[in-house]
Amino acid sequence: MFIATEIRDSRFGDTIESPMGRFHGATLGTKCQLYVTPVGSEEVCVALISRNPRLRLDEALPQFPEISQRLRGVEHVSVERGAVSMTRSLARVCNERIALIGDASGGVDAITGEGLCLAFNQANLLGDCLASGNLAPYQKGHRALARRPAMMAHLMLLLEHREKLRRRVMQAFSKEPKLFERVLATHIGAVSPVAIAANGFALGWQLLTA
């Protein structure tokens, strides 16, 4: 039996696909974020995420004038869809005969962009465990894989309702682009735990002096 032990955050997504050429990005708005992701050579998926289940793209677009301008007069090529995004964990993700993977085994907020990456890493781990004939290490390894994305989701969502802090973080990144590179490396797991601590200290110092 698998029991959800903790749901740390839940938010709501609204997406639609439109022809908009080669364009992509993520933008912070007031109490929401907008993501533009290519899904074809001339099509993008525009996704809005917020804590308001009634907020829709058309209502939020005025907060993002550049993207709103690009979408003006563009015909949608899909229906508008909604989903729930949340950070949650399970007490157990495997037993002697069954193992959960991907969203079925927990997840992190979509703001991290880690959903598929996390699932692929879990699949690699599970494959190794199956090859050895022992699922026991999967539980510990699964928890370790989720630790960094969950931490980054928490840190990124701190900016959601804290406009002054969000502004200071952006100012710090603008003042010190290398710092943004190091924080991004932390986000994708390309640095050691020592480097993560050093990057956190560097960001904190920039926030104090920005």
WONORWO-V976271 format. One record per residue. N is the residue number from 1. SS is DSSP state (h for helix, s for strand, l for the rest). Layout:
# WONORWO-V976271
n | ss
N | SS
N | SS
This chain:
# WONORWO-V976271
n | ss
1 | l
2 | l
3 | l
4 | s
5 | s
6 | s
7 | s
8 | s
9 | s
10 | s
11 | s
12 | s
13 | s
14 | s
15 | s
16 | s
17 | s
18 | s
19 | s
20 | l
21 | l
22 | l
23 | l
24 | l
25 | s
26 | s
27 | s
28 | s
29 | l
30 | l
31 | l
32 | s
33 | s
34 | s
35 | s
36 | s
37 | s
38 | s
39 | l
40 | l
41 | l
42 | l
43 | s
44 | s
45 | s
46 | s
47 | s
48 | s
49 | s
50 | s
51 | l
52 | l
53 | l
54 | l
55 | l
56 | l
57 | h
58 | h
59 | h
60 | h
61 | h
62 | h
63 | h
64 | l
65 | h
66 | h
67 | h
68 | h
69 | h
70 | h
71 | h
72 | l
73 | l
74 | l
75 | l
76 | s
77 | l
78 | l
79 | l
80 | l
81 | s
82 | s
83 | s
84 | s
85 | s
86 | s
87 | s
88 | s
89 | s
90 | s
91 | l
92 | l
93 | l
94 | s
95 | l
96 | l
97 | l
98 | l
99 | s
100 | l
101 | l
102 | h
103 | h
104 | h
105 | h
106 | l
107 | s
108 | l
109 | l
110 | h
111 | h
112 | h
113 | l
114 | l
115 | h
116 | h
117 | h
118 | h
119 | h
120 | h
121 | h
122 | h
123 | h
124 | h
125 | h
126 | h
127 | h
128 | h
129 | h
130 | h
131 | h
132 | h
133 | l
134 | l
135 | l
136 | h
137 | h
138 | h
139 | h
140 | h
141 | h
142 | h
143 | h
144 | h
145 | h
146 | h
147 | h
148 | h
149 | h
150 | h
151 | h
152 | h
153 | h
154 | h
155 | h
156 | h
157 | h
158 | l
159 | l
160 | l
161 | l
162 | l
163 | h
164 | h
165 | h
166 | h
167 | h
168 | h
169 | h
170 | h
171 | h
172 | h
173 | h
174 | h
175 | h
176 | l
177 | h
178 | h
179 | h
180 | h
181 | h
182 | h
183 | h
184 | h
185 | h
186 | h
187 | h
188 | l
189 | l
190 | l
191 | l
192 | l
193 | h
194 | h
195 | h
196 | h
197 | h
198 | h
199 | h
200 | h
201 | h
202 | h
203 | h
204 | h
205 | h
206 | h
207 | h
208 | h
209 | h
210 | l
